[in-house]
C-alpha cells in the first residue's frame, strides 16, 4: 500500500477507540519515565557527590534537552509522522534510563540527562499532535483525559519506582523494569499511532508562502507559558513559602505541590466532561479566575492550611487550561497542526524553565508574597485571552 493510501485509510479511522487508547498509552508511559527519574534523583546526587547548586544545574540539562528537541519537533512530525517520531523518542529516553541510574561522573550524567530530556520533549509534542488530530476526528473533547494520563504516569513512575527501590531493587533494576513495561505498552499501541502528523489538506504546497503564527497562536503560547509558570512556582517555591513564611514543618514541605498535583489530576479526569458542559471559553475564564483566587489565598490568608487550599485551587483552575489551548492551537488554519501545536507547547514550556527563576528574582528583590502575587496578576492575561480566541 502506498503512503498516500495509508494516510487516507488511517485518516478515516482516526477517531477509532484504538487511536484514543494508543494516545493515552503514550501520554502514560512518557509521564512514567519522568516520574521514575524523580525517584532516581537522590541516588544520582549520592553517586555524583553533588551539592544543591550542582544538582540544580544538572537538572537544568533535562529542561534544556526538552526545549531543544521541541524547537524542531513540528518539522520532524510533519515529515515523518506521529508514529515514527513517538517510537524514536520512546526508544531514545528508554536507552538513557539505565545510564541515569549508573553514571557517577557528573558531566556524563549531565549529557545523558540532556539526551533523556530530548526524548521526553519530542514525545510530548508528538503525542500532543496525535491527540489533537484524534480529538478533531472524534468531534468531542478528549485532550484533558489525555493529559490526565501523563499525570497518572508521573505518579506511577515516582510511586512505583519508590516501591521498587524500597523493596531492595537497585536503581538499575528499577529502570529495566520500567523499560520492559514501556516497551510492552508501546508495542501494544503501535497500530494506533498515526503515520502522519497533520491533516492531508494541510500539506505544504510548493511555492506557497511559508505559514506564520498569527496573533491568536502567540497569545495561546503566552497563556500556556503562564499556566506552566504557575505549576513551576508551586513545585519550586511552594515548599519554601510554606516552611519559611507559614511555619509548616520542614518534613511536610512537599504537601504544597502534592495537593496541587492531586487536585490537577482529579480535575483532568473529569476535564473532558467539564469542557463539553461549559465550553472551552468558560473553562479558560473560570480556570483563570480560580488561579487568581488560589494565589491570593496563598499570600493573603494566615497559617498553612489556607495556603494549601490555595495551591489546590490553583491546581483545579490550571488543570484544563493547557489541554484546551492545545486543542484551540490545532484548530488554527494559518499553520499545519504539527506546527501550531509544537509552537504552543514549546513556548509554553519556557514557563517551566524560566518562570521559577523569575519568581526567585522577584523574591530576591522583595519577597515570595510579591512573587506569588505576580503569578496571580499574570493569570489576568489568561482571562483576557479567553475573550480574544476563536472557538469552533
Wavefront OBJ file of the C-alpha trace (Angstrom):
o trace
v 0.000 0.000 0.000
v 1.346 3.452 -0.893
v 1.943 6.065 1.813
v -0.860 8.273 0.426
v -3.286 5.333 0.533
v -2.197 4.502 4.068
v -2.739 8.119 5.145
v -6.180 8.211 3.554
v -7.159 4.918 5.141
v -5.849 5.916 8.567
v -7.466 9.358 8.438
v -10.871 7.727 8.027
v -10.338 5.858 11.289
v -8.505 8.479 13.362
v -11.415 8.670 15.782
v -11.417 4.900 16.452
v -11.053 3.631 20.042
v -7.692 2.098 19.099
v -6.296 5.563 18.328
v -7.631 7.001 21.575
v -6.195 4.169 23.663
v -2.817 4.448 21.920
v -2.703 8.197 22.582
v -3.485 7.703 26.262
v -0.866 4.956 26.469
v 1.953 7.161 25.138
v 0.975 10.008 27.473
v 1.116 7.477 30.324
v 4.478 5.856 29.525
v 6.209 9.198 28.915
v 4.895 10.504 32.226
v 6.029 7.276 33.881
v 9.595 7.732 32.602
v 9.633 11.270 34.016
v 8.245 10.036 37.319
v 10.903 7.342 37.604
v 13.638 9.930 37.119
v 12.175 11.864 40.062
v 12.650 8.751 42.198
v 16.245 8.363 40.952
v 17.352 11.958 41.660
v 18.515 11.331 45.270
v 20.607 8.359 44.102
v 22.151 10.474 41.358
v 23.089 13.115 43.924
v 24.734 10.489 46.136
v 26.720 8.954 43.261
v 27.985 12.284 41.956
v 28.512 13.823 45.442
v 26.951 16.994 44.049
v 25.901 19.969 46.135
v 22.491 21.588 45.793
v 23.782 24.152 43.292
v 25.434 21.498 41.148
v 22.291 19.397 41.264
v 20.222 22.377 40.157
v 22.452 22.890 37.119
v 22.304 19.164 36.418
v 18.512 19.176 36.480
v 18.541 22.149 34.119
v 20.030 19.839 31.472
v 16.735 17.936 31.376
v 14.795 21.093 30.566
v 17.391 22.289 28.072
v 17.283 18.983 26.181
v 13.491 19.015 26.126
v 13.359 22.574 24.856
v 15.942 21.941 22.122
v 14.076 18.932 20.741
v 10.751 20.775 20.940
v 12.097 23.575 18.764
v 12.454 21.251 15.780
v 9.653 18.865 16.657
v 6.997 20.371 14.388
v 9.011 19.844 11.224
v 10.046 16.310 12.228
v 6.444 15.337 12.943
v 5.276 16.873 9.669
v 7.907 14.977 7.698
v 7.921 11.557 9.383
v 4.530 11.415 11.112
v 3.488 10.987 14.741
v 4.159 7.248 14.837
v 7.798 7.380 13.729
v 8.645 10.341 15.980
v 6.913 8.818 19.013
v 8.653 5.451 18.583
v 12.064 7.101 18.077
v 11.623 9.343 21.111
v 10.424 6.488 23.352
v 13.442 4.402 22.310
v 15.716 7.386 22.990
v 14.567 8.082 26.538
v 14.422 4.364 27.378
v 18.052 3.946 26.286
v 19.037 6.761 28.642
v 17.216 5.468 31.735
v 19.782 2.784 32.761
v 22.610 5.284 32.237
v 20.850 7.781 34.514
v 20.954 5.106 37.214
v 24.606 4.210 36.553
v 26.869 7.189 35.799
v 28.730 8.723 38.727
v 30.573 11.311 36.659
v 28.518 14.486 36.791
v 29.403 15.512 33.223
v 28.398 12.158 31.753
v 25.218 12.283 33.795
v 24.512 15.805 32.557
v 24.921 14.708 28.923
v 22.705 11.673 29.487
v 20.069 13.789 31.159
v 20.187 16.241 28.256
v 19.541 13.413 25.742
v 16.853 11.960 28.014
v 15.186 15.377 28.009
v 15.308 15.464 24.215
v 13.399 12.185 24.071
v 10.818 13.374 26.594
v 10.286 16.718 24.853
v 9.943 15.168 21.416
v 7.488 12.547 22.662
v 5.500 15.228 24.461
v 4.938 17.321 21.341
v 4.316 14.340 19.046
v 1.701 12.786 21.297
v 0.013 16.183 21.681
v -0.169 16.457 17.890
v -1.642 12.955 17.698
v -4.070 13.814 20.493
v -5.201 16.935 18.640
v -5.844 15.005 15.407
v -7.696 12.234 17.240
v -9.809 14.763 19.140
v -10.705 16.675 15.977
v -11.786 13.476 14.242
v -13.902 12.352 17.212
v -15.683 15.720 17.415
v -15.770 15.687 21.220
v -13.340 16.868 23.932
v -10.587 14.342 24.708
v -7.479 16.380 25.454
v -7.958 16.752 29.223
v -8.270 12.985 29.528
v -5.092 12.530 27.515
v -3.181 14.932 29.759
v -4.611 13.199 32.825
v -2.773 10.039 31.770
v 0.509 11.994 31.807
v -0.157 12.936 35.445
v -1.133 9.370 36.307
v 2.045 8.137 34.604
v 4.181 10.537 36.665
v 2.557 9.251 39.849
v 3.041 5.643 38.737
v 6.680 6.224 37.813
v 7.595 8.068 41.001
v 5.489 5.900 43.309
v 6.298 2.621 41.575
v 9.989 3.490 41.457
v 9.949 4.295 45.171
v 8.261 0.954 45.907
v 10.808 -0.994 43.820
v 13.713 0.808 45.469
v 12.203 0.268 48.934
v 11.875 -3.429 48.142
v 15.626 -3.646 47.588
v 15.659 -3.420 43.796
v 18.697 -1.495 42.588
v 18.256 1.781 40.690
v 19.424 -0.011 37.527
v 16.930 -2.805 38.140
v 14.072 -0.355 38.524
v 14.934 1.234 35.162
v 14.948 -2.134 33.368
v 11.594 -2.997 34.915
v 10.223 0.341 33.679
v 11.722 -0.114 30.209
v 10.083 -3.521 29.905
v 6.711 -2.067 30.871
v 7.127 0.893 28.487
v 8.117 -1.475 25.663
v 5.076 -3.724 26.184
v 2.656 -0.792 26.259
v 4.281 0.920 23.250
v 4.291 -2.224 21.113
v 0.650 -2.826 22.017
v -0.135 0.769 21.000
v 1.834 0.748 17.738
v -1.050 0.223 15.339
v -2.985 3.039 16.994
v -0.268 5.628 16.355
v -0.825 7.895 13.343
v 1.658 7.556 10.447
v 1.131 11.232 9.563
v 1.478 14.465 11.534
v -1.113 16.819 10.022
v -4.293 16.764 8.009
v -3.739 15.742 4.413
v -5.057 19.054 3.133
v -2.507 20.890 5.282
v 0.492 19.530 3.419
v 2.660 22.416 2.183
v 2.227 23.387 -1.451
v 5.372 24.094 -3.452
v 5.883 27.806 -3.891
v 3.303 28.710 -1.257
v 4.242 31.430 1.220
v 5.588 29.965 4.422
v 2.922 29.832 7.134
v 3.475 32.089 10.135
v 1.767 32.154 13.520
v -0.997 34.707 13.946
v -1.892 36.817 16.994
v -4.118 34.100 18.475
v -1.396 31.437 18.338
v 1.112 33.740 20.003
v -1.464 34.663 22.644
v -2.137 30.965 23.280
v 1.606 30.414 23.703
v 1.801 33.158 26.337
v -1.265 31.761 28.121
v 0.299 28.283 28.184
v 3.554 29.795 29.429
v 1.739 31.442 32.351
v -0.028 28.189 33.231
v 3.265 26.259 33.212
v 4.876 29.047 35.244
v 2.142 28.704 37.871
v 2.874 24.980 38.089
v 6.630 25.543 38.332
v 6.081 28.155 41.044
v 4.265 25.648 43.245
v 6.837 22.929 42.537
v 9.945 25.016 43.219
v 8.737 27.647 45.690
v 5.603 26.254 47.351
v 7.517 24.262 49.967
v 9.882 27.152 50.676
v 6.948 29.516 51.213
v 5.072 27.109 53.486
v 8.078 26.419 55.703
v 9.630 29.895 55.843
v 6.549 32.090 55.820
v 3.784 29.878 57.214
v 5.603 27.801 59.833
v 4.977 24.367 58.316
v 7.433 21.704 59.470
v 10.259 21.053 57.005
v 9.358 17.381 56.596
v 5.914 18.428 55.327
v 7.190 20.905 52.741
v 6.181 18.647 49.842
v 2.493 18.879 50.682
v 2.162 22.122 48.731
v 2.906 20.500 45.387
v 1.191 17.257 46.428
v -2.208 18.898 46.919
v -1.706 20.886 43.715
v -0.885 17.736 41.700
v -3.735 15.708 43.191
v -6.251 18.481 42.502
v -4.976 18.860 38.936
v -5.130 15.106 38.266
v -8.670 14.796 39.617
v -9.850 17.747 37.538
v -8.288 16.320 34.387
v -10.095 13.028 34.964
v -13.372 14.879 34.573
v -11.981 17.621 32.312
v -13.488 16.356 29.042
v -16.959 16.288 30.583
v -16.417 19.773 32.018
v -15.337 21.120 28.617
v -18.391 19.524 26.986
v -20.685 21.102 29.583
v -19.161 24.570 29.957
v -17.430 25.051 26.618
v -13.779 25.906 26.113
v -14.166 29.649 26.614
v -15.801 29.261 30.033
v -13.169 26.716 31.061
v -10.440 29.268 30.331
v -12.300 32.068 32.120
v -13.155 30.012 35.207
v -9.670 28.465 35.252
v -8.043 31.893 35.154
v -10.288 33.174 37.954
v -9.535 30.154 40.128
v -5.803 30.610 39.510
v -6.015 34.214 40.698
v -8.149 33.281 43.702
v -5.818 30.435 44.644
v -2.649 32.512 44.651
v -4.377 35.360 46.500
v -5.465 32.832 49.125
v -1.846 31.731 49.437
v -0.467 35.222 50.051
v -3.340 36.866 51.955
v -4.691 34.271 54.386
v -2.767 33.248 57.549
v -1.452 29.866 58.662
v -0.562 26.953 56.405
v -3.979 25.339 55.872
v -5.313 28.201 53.745
v -2.202 28.294 51.508
v -2.524 24.540 50.984
v -6.142 25.084 49.932
v -4.921 27.906 47.692
v -2.425 25.628 45.941
v -5.195 23.061 45.444
v -7.393 25.797 43.955
v -4.603 26.747 41.542
v -4.368 23.087 40.502
v -8.116 22.964 39.885
v -8.022 26.133 37.807
v -4.908 25.311 35.792
v -5.782 21.666 35.132
v -7.679 22.110 31.876
v -6.216 25.365 30.550
v -3.293 23.850 28.641
v -5.342 20.957 27.168
v -7.890 23.500 25.886
v -5.127 25.695 24.444
v -3.568 22.706 22.634
v -6.971 21.923 21.107
v -7.500 25.522 20.014
v -3.986 25.699 18.554
v -4.762 22.683 16.385
v -7.874 24.427 15.067
v -5.993 27.462 13.747
v -5.736 27.252 9.953
v -2.729 29.538 9.417
v -0.321 26.653 10.160
v -0.461 22.848 9.923
v -1.495 21.091 13.137
v 2.015 19.761 13.782
v 3.482 23.275 13.616
v 0.808 25.110 15.612
v 0.710 22.545 18.422
v 4.524 22.424 18.562
v 4.657 26.230 18.781
v 2.265 26.491 21.728
v 3.813 23.513 23.544
v 7.384 24.758 23.060
v 6.826 28.381 24.029
v 4.581 27.276 26.866
v 7.358 25.041 28.179
v 9.504 28.148 28.651
v 7.264 28.897 31.620
v 8.533 25.780 33.405
v 12.156 26.715 32.749
v 12.126 30.463 33.246
v 9.107 31.023 35.487
v 10.539 29.744 38.781
v 13.792 31.632 38.139
v 11.825 34.848 37.536
v 9.862 34.330 40.748
v 13.124 33.742 42.591
v 14.499 37.001 41.213
v 11.368 38.868 42.322
v 11.588 37.229 45.760
v 15.260 38.261 45.989
v 14.319 41.894 45.344
v 11.298 41.767 47.679
v 9.760 38.506 48.964
v 7.738 35.464 47.900
v 4.491 37.252 48.691
v 5.240 39.636 45.827
v 6.444 36.750 43.622
v 3.218 34.772 44.043
v 1.160 37.952 43.626
v 2.898 38.466 40.277
v 1.766 34.988 39.195
v -1.799 35.850 40.252
v -1.607 39.023 38.142
v -0.278 37.004 35.177
v -3.486 34.942 35.204
v -5.253 38.129 34.074
v -3.647 37.509 30.674
v -5.471 34.158 30.536
v -8.755 35.941 31.274
v -8.018 38.490 28.559
v -7.003 35.785 26.107
v -10.161 33.784 26.701
v -12.164 36.595 25.097
v -9.766 37.003 22.159
v -9.546 33.420 20.916
v -11.691 31.787 18.252
v -13.806 28.781 19.232
v -15.294 26.159 16.934
l 1 2 3 4 5 6 7 8 9 10 11 12 13 14 15 16 17 18 19 20 21 22 23 24 25 26 27 28 29 30 31 32 33 34 35 36 37 38 39 40 41 42 43 44 45 46 47 48 49 50 51 52 53 54 55 56 57 58 59 60 61 62 63 64 65 66 67 68 69 70 71 72 73 74 75 76 77 78 79 80 81 82 83 84 85 86 87 88 89 90 91 92 93 94 95 96 97 98 99 100 101 102 103 104 105 106 107 108 109 110 111 112 113 114 115 116 117 118 119 120 121 122 123 124 125 126 127 128 129 130 131 132 133 134 135 136 137 138 139 140 141 142 143 144 145 146 147 148 149 150 151 152 153 154 155 156 157 158 159 160 161 162 163 164 165 166 167 168 169 170 171 172 173 174 175 176 177 178 179 180 181 182 183 184 185 186 187 188 189 190 191 192 193 194 195 196 197 198 199 200 201 202 203 204 205 206 207 208 209 210 211 212 213 214 215 216 217 218 219 220 221 222 223 224 225 226 227 228 229 230 231 232 233 234 235 236 237 238 239 240 241 242 243 244 245 246 247 248 249 250 251 252 253 254 255 256 257 258 259 260 261 262 263 264 265 266 267 268 269 270 271 272 273 274 275 276 277 278 279 280 281 282 283 284 285 286 287 288 289 290 291 292 293 294 295 296 297 298 299 300 301 302 303 304 305 306 307 308 309 310 311 312 313 314 315 316 317 318 319 320 321 322 323 324 325 326 327 328 329 330 331 332 333 334 335 336 337 338 339 340 341 342 343 344 345 346 347 348 349 350 351 352 353 354 355 356 357 358 359 360 361 362 363 364 365 366 367 368 369 370 371 372 373 374 375 376 377 378 379 380 381 382 383 384 385 386 387 388 389 390 391 392
